[in-house]
Each structure stands twice: as structure tokens, then as C-alpha cells.
Amino acid sequence: MYLYLKALHIIFVVTWFAGLFYIPRLFIYLTEAGEKNEAERNAVREQLIIMTKRLWYGITWPSAILTLVFGTFVLFNGGWYHLVFMPEGRWILIKLVFVVLLYLYHFSLQIIFHEQTKGIFKYSSQQLRIWNEVATIILIATVMLVTVKQSISFVWGLVGLFLFILILMSAIKIYKSTREKK
């Protein structure tokens, strides 16, 4: 039974991340539609709002809830909760911190979703592109942590994560400059 719960947890993590990766792209497109003439802007935004609502309520939210449900089952049925505050289980505690950060990120996207469906566009497409990468950073940190567990040095893990963030932000800046040249 435990392995089935673990498999379902992983499946819903994957579908949740699919939503978390795609929804900010839709936010970017909704924001950039503001640069079009009124008729085109309204038509594009109307279609994108439909897509955004279907993705958010049909895939992303249900996956976030089921990830939490099956993750809790895995934590308790696998006996992992016993290790959380022990030195050999420190990776689980750090993983749970990343999970909390991911849910906070999810809720931040809920706020942006709510604003954009009301026609409020507070963020530029560039800001949304940067915010889009938060899920990637959390995913990489969590997968590395869960896979490597005790083998990874906390310091080297942070150095690697920092370097990855630096490369990612540089790539976004390069993309922006090449886009502006066109």
C-alpha cells in the first residue's frame, strides 16, 4: 500500500508542477496582451482567462491538494515522521521547509490569478518571468535533497543552488536583452 501512495504522491507532484510552470506563462501572455489594440487585447485576454481558469482549478489546485494528502500518507505510513528531528532525517525537515515555500509560492500565484481575472495587472512580463522561475528553483533543490539525502553537504548544496539561481537570472536577462533588440 505504501508504494501505491508514494506513486500517487509523485504523480500529483508532477501534475502540480506542470500547473505551476505553465500558469505564470499565461500571466505573462495576459500582461503582454495589454500592448495590443483594444479589440485584439479583449479577445486574447478572454481566451487566456478561460485557459487560466481551467488550468488553475482543473489541474493545479486539485494536484496541490492531492500532493499534500498523499504526501502526508507517505510521511506517516513510511515512518518518515520519526526521523524529522533526528540528524539522519534532517533532509526531511529541509524538504518540508521547501514544501511550505512551494505552497506559499502557490498562494502568491493565486493572488496574481485573482487580480488578473479582475483585469488588474500589477506586474510587468519581465517580473512575471523571474517569478516563474521560483518553482524551478524549489523543484531542483527538493529533488537534489531527496535524491542525495545525507551525501550532500549543506554548504555545497547552497553553493550549487546559488550558482543555479545566478545562471537562471543571467539567462532571463540575456533573453530580455535579445527580445528588446528585435
Secondary structure as UniProt FT lines:
FT   HELIX           2..32
FT   HELIX           33..35
FT   HELIX           38..55
FT   HELIX           56..60
FT   HELIX           61..77
FT   TURN            78..79
FT   HELIX           80..82
FT   TURN            83..85
FT   HELIX           87..89
FT   HELIX           90..117
FT   TURN            118..119
FT   HELIX           125..132
FT   HELIX           134..148
FT   HELIX           149..151
FT   HELIX           154..181
//
